[in-house]
Amino acid sequence: MVFFLVAIALFALLFGLEMISRKVFGIKKASLSDTPAKKYGQWGQGSIFIAVLISISLITTGNSSWIVWLWIVFALALQSFVAFLQWKYMKESKEHLLTLITIPVLIALLLAIGSA
């Protein structure tokens, strides 16, 4: 029960943080699919995901606590990659700031899920 309350609180925090950040920084919604980075984003995100799947299949131990850390590294790499593409290809937008701001909350959410 505590796990669900923590997860709901962190999801609400993530949503609230996004709304507040959009208002404070004046960030309008923008998407990478409207830029030439769409193809790079798909290939990069797919490559990161495949690397994680290969890591999971190669690293097999009796202790499964490392999987949480693997997902944290995956989330950090993926969000950092997306933030870089947003910064590089959407110069007029500040969407990359929002992506960078949400990374710590995402990591906290994964840690909460892993500790339950």
C-alpha positions in Angstrom: 0.0 0.0 0.0 2.8 2.4 0.9 4.4 1.6 -2.5 1.3 2.8 -4.4 1.1 6.0 -2.3 4.7 6.8 -3.0 4.4 6.0 -6.7 1.2 8.2 -7.0 2.9 11.0 -5.1 5.9 10.9 -7.4 3.8 10.8 -10.5 1.8 13.8 -9.2 5.1 15.6 -8.4 6.4 14.9 -11.9 3.2 16.2 -13.5 3.1 19.3 -11.2 6.8 20.0 -11.8 6.2 19.9 -15.5 3.2 22.3 -15.3 5.1 24.7 -13.0 8.2 24.6 -15.1 6.3 25.4 -18.2 4.7 28.4 -16.6 7.9 29.7 -14.9 10.2 29.3 -17.9 7.6 30.0 -20.5 8.0 26.7 -22.2 5.5 25.8 -24.9 4.9 22.2 -25.9 7.2 21.2 -28.8 8.0 17.8 -30.3 11.1 16.4 -31.9 8.9 14.8 -34.5 8.5 18.3 -36.1 12.3 18.5 -36.7 14.9 16.6 -38.7 15.9 15.0 -35.4 13.0 12.6 -35.5 15.1 9.9 -37.4 18.1 10.4 -35.1 15.9 10.2 -32.0 14.3 7.0 -33.1 17.6 5.4 -33.9 19.3 6.6 -30.7 16.5 5.6 -28.4 16.2 2.2 -30.1 20.0 1.7 -29.7 19.9 2.6 -26.0 16.9 0.2 -25.5 18.7 -2.6 -27.3 21.8 -2.0 -25.2 19.8 -2.4 -22.0 18.1 -5.5 -23.2 21.5 -7.0 -24.1 22.9 -6.0 -20.7 19.9 -7.6 -18.9 20.4 -10.9 -20.9 24.2 -11.0 -20.3 24.3 -10.0 -16.6 22.5 -12.7 -14.7 23.0 -13.0 -11.0 21.0 -14.3 -8.1 20.5 -10.7 -6.7 18.0 -8.7 -8.7 18.8 -5.3 -7.1 21.1 -4.4 -9.9 18.2 -4.3 -12.3 16.9 -1.2 -10.6 20.2 0.5 -11.2 20.3 -0.7 -14.8 16.9 1.0 -15.4 18.1 4.2 -13.7 21.1 4.3 -16.0 18.8 3.5 -19.0 16.4 6.3 -18.0 19.3 8.8 -17.4 20.9 7.9 -20.8 17.6 8.1 -22.6 16.5 11.4 -21.1 19.9 12.9 -21.6 19.9 11.9 -25.2 16.4 13.4 -25.8 17.5 16.6 -24.0 20.5 16.9 -26.2 18.4 16.4 -29.4 15.9 19.0 -28.1 18.7 21.4 -27.4 20.4 20.8 -30.7 17.4 20.8 -33.1 14.9 23.0 -31.2 17.0 26.0 -30.4 14.0 28.3 -30.1 12.3 26.1 -27.6 13.3 25.5 -24.0 11.9 22.0 -24.0 15.3 20.5 -23.1 15.2 22.3 -19.7 12.0 20.6 -18.9 13.5 17.2 -19.8 16.5 17.9 -17.6 14.4 19.1 -14.7 12.3 15.9 -14.7 15.4 13.5 -14.6 15.8 13.6 -10.8 12.1 12.9 -10.2 12.2 10.0 -12.6 15.3 8.6 -10.8 13.4 9.0 -7.5 10.4 7.2 -8.9 12.6 4.3 -10.1 14.3 4.1 -6.7 10.9 4.1 -4.9 9.8 1.3 -7.2 13.0 -0.7 -6.6 12.9 -0.4 -2.9 9.4 -1.7 -2.6 
